[in-house]
């Protein structure tokens, strides 16, 4: 899976697009220290692309990953 089109929203939230294989479930996680990962969402990618919104206000140095389940 690939995370593309990052976008800062006006309300302090962050959005990006998940691109990957259809029908796969992906765990979306975030970190600020590359050691401790926090679950943002579990996404079933039914069409090959899915919009992901991180409801947590943006933090400097927050990184994301998608993990196929």
Sine and cosine of phi, psi and omega as CSV:
sin_phi,cos_phi,sin_psi,cos_psi,sin_omega,cos_omega
0.00,0.00,0.41,-0.91,-0.02,-1.00
-0.71,-0.70,0.66,-0.75,0.08,-1.00
-0.98,-0.21,0.84,-0.54,-0.08,-1.00
-0.73,-0.68,0.10,-0.99,0.04,-1.00
0.75,0.67,0.84,0.54,0.05,-1.00
-0.90,0.43,0.58,-0.81,-0.04,-1.00
-0.51,-0.86,0.81,-0.58,0.12,-0.99
-0.99,0.12,0.80,-0.60,0.01,-1.00
-1.00,-0.02,0.39,-0.92,-0.05,-1.00
-0.89,0.45,-0.33,0.94,-0.03,-1.00
-1.00,-0.06,0.23,0.97,0.02,-1.00
1.00,0.05,0.01,1.00,0.03,-1.00
-1.00,-0.02,0.15,-0.99,-0.07,-1.00
-0.77,-0.63,0.62,-0.78,-0.02,-1.00
-0.71,-0.71,0.56,-0.83,0.09,-1.00
-0.46,-0.89,0.14,-0.99,-0.03,-1.00
-0.93,-0.36,0.71,-0.71,0.11,-0.99
-1.00,-0.09,0.82,-0.57,0.10,-0.99
-0.90,-0.44,0.74,-0.67,-0.01,-1.00
-0.07,-1.00,-0.18,-0.98,-0.05,-1.00
-0.94,0.34,0.69,-0.72,0.04,-1.00
-0.87,0.50,0.59,-0.81,0.10,-1.00
0.99,0.14,-0.10,1.00,0.00,-1.00
-1.00,0.09,0.57,-0.82,0.13,-0.99
-1.00,-0.09,0.75,-0.66,0.00,-1.00
-0.85,-0.53,0.69,-0.73,0.10,-0.99
-1.00,-0.08,0.84,-0.54,0.03,-1.00
-0.98,-0.17,0.81,-0.58,-0.06,-1.00
-0.77,-0.63,0.38,-0.93,0.02,-1.00
-0.74,-0.68,0.45,-0.89,0.04,-1.00
-0.50,-0.87,0.36,-0.93,0.16,-0.99
-0.88,-0.47,-0.17,0.99,-0.08,-1.00
-0.79,-0.61,0.09,1.00,0.01,-1.00
0.90,0.44,0.14,0.99,0.01,-1.00
-0.91,-0.42,-0.78,0.62,-0.03,-1.00
-0.99,-0.17,0.89,-0.46,-0.01,-1.00
-0.96,-0.28,0.69,-0.72,0.00,-1.00
-0.94,-0.35,0.74,-0.67,0.03,-1.00
-0.93,0.37,0.80,-0.60,0.09,-1.00
-0.99,-0.11,-0.71,0.70,-0.07,-1.00
-0.21,-0.98,0.41,-0.91,0.24,-0.97
-0.96,-0.28,0.80,-0.60,-0.12,-0.99
-0.82,-0.57,0.79,-0.61,0.17,-0.99
-1.00,-0.04,0.92,-0.39,-0.08,-1.00
-1.00,0.09,0.99,0.11,-0.13,-0.99
-0.96,0.29,-0.47,0.88,-0.09,-1.00
-0.92,-0.38,-0.12,0.99,-0.07,-1.00
0.97,-0.23,-0.33,0.94,0.11,-0.99
-0.68,-0.73,0.57,-0.82,0.02,-1.00
-0.55,-0.84,0.67,-0.74,0.06,-1.00
-1.00,0.09,0.76,-0.65,0.01,-1.00
-0.89,-0.45,0.79,-0.61,0.10,-1.00
-0.93,-0.37,0.79,-0.61,0.12,-0.99
-1.00,-0.06,0.93,-0.37,-0.07,-1.00
-0.96,0.28,-0.20,0.98,0.00,-1.00
-0.97,0.23,0.72,-0.69,0.05,-1.00
-0.81,0.59,0.61,-0.79,-0.07,-1.00
-0.83,0.55,0.67,-0.74,0.09,-1.00
-0.89,-0.46,0.59,-0.81,0.09,-1.00
-0.91,0.41,0.74,-0.68,0.05,-1.00
0.97,0.23,0.47,0.88,0.07,-1.00
-1.00,-0.03,0.77,-0.64,-0.05,-1.00
-0.88,-0.48,0.44,-0.90,-0.09,-1.00
-0.80,-0.60,0.43,-0.90,0.14,-0.99
-0.54,-0.84,0.41,-0.91,0.09,-1.00
-0.91,-0.43,0.77,-0.64,-0.02,-1.00
-0.87,-0.49,0.83,-0.55,0.04,-1.00
-0.95,0.33,0.71,-0.70,0.03,-1.00
-0.97,-0.23,0.00,0.00,0.00,0.00
